[in-house]
């Protein structure tokens, strides 16, 4: 069993990464059903929360069926981050997570996300202020460092543990790397095996198969794995990893009926949460992933993204199942 303060997780838990425009309640619901043990909201701007920005406030929506769930915040101002952490706590999450890893320019240029890796004292003081401000566990997600000449994650891990964070998730790249190249887990493993480190250490980056999840579990000794891009349009990835961990065997790839059922549920839940127009429009980015690998999938995808009629989309889903019913596996 892995514990984040008072939150009990199973051995080798699988975490759904916070992903902007992806990790919303409809997607989290699917991932939970397929085995995610801990999930996070999309990352939320501390400045947006304080301004009561509608989009930021909507991201605070969490539901009992998805627990345990954490709300992730980002920002570079200590006062704003502390206040936003208190706002988050009031909505009832199981924990608050601080984003010190987002590499995108619009976040970094505000001194937030991975930008704070260039100023470790600021990272420490900001984190301590949040730990002191809330009564729920505080966790952190970050990267190895700003660039290859400043791989300071070992110092970061010790100092953040010392001021009270309850778990640390580490993406195995620097900010400069963005999402390019191969994630390096060697430092993640080194931190996990540091006798001073007592909090759970979760690894993140490039886990794209159950075999790789188990290989990295055994090689680096991490307490669990955070799954990001590999789960998009593929929520059963959590189920597949758990089955492989338990049995050493691969589950068959989901057939078209299960894929379409998950996609359809995702759409309907998106509409229920966001309203018809926004739910339909924001779901369009997901169809390619749910149908990935199927021949002629583009024909159906184009039809799905050019209609606003839920009734018509449901009919298209039925057509997809009929069309591919004799192709039980996606053709790669």
Secondary structure, 3 states (H helix, E strand, C coil): CEEECCEEECCCEEEECCCCCCCCHHHHHHHHHCCCCEEECCCEEHHHHHCCCHHHHHCCCCCHHHCCEEEEEECCCHHHHHHHHHHHHHCCCCEEEEEECCCCHHHHCCCCHHHHHHCHHHHHHHHHHHHHHCCCEEEEEEECCCCCCCCCHHHHHHHHHHCCCCEEEEECCCCCCCCCCCCCCHHHHHHHCCCCCCCEEEEECCCCCHHHHHHHHHHHCCCEEEECHHHCCCCCHHHHHHHHHHHCCCCCCCCHHHHHHHHHHHHHHHHHHHCHHHHHHHHHHHHHHHCCCCCCHHHHHHHHCCCCCHHHHHHHHHHHHHHHCCCCCCCC
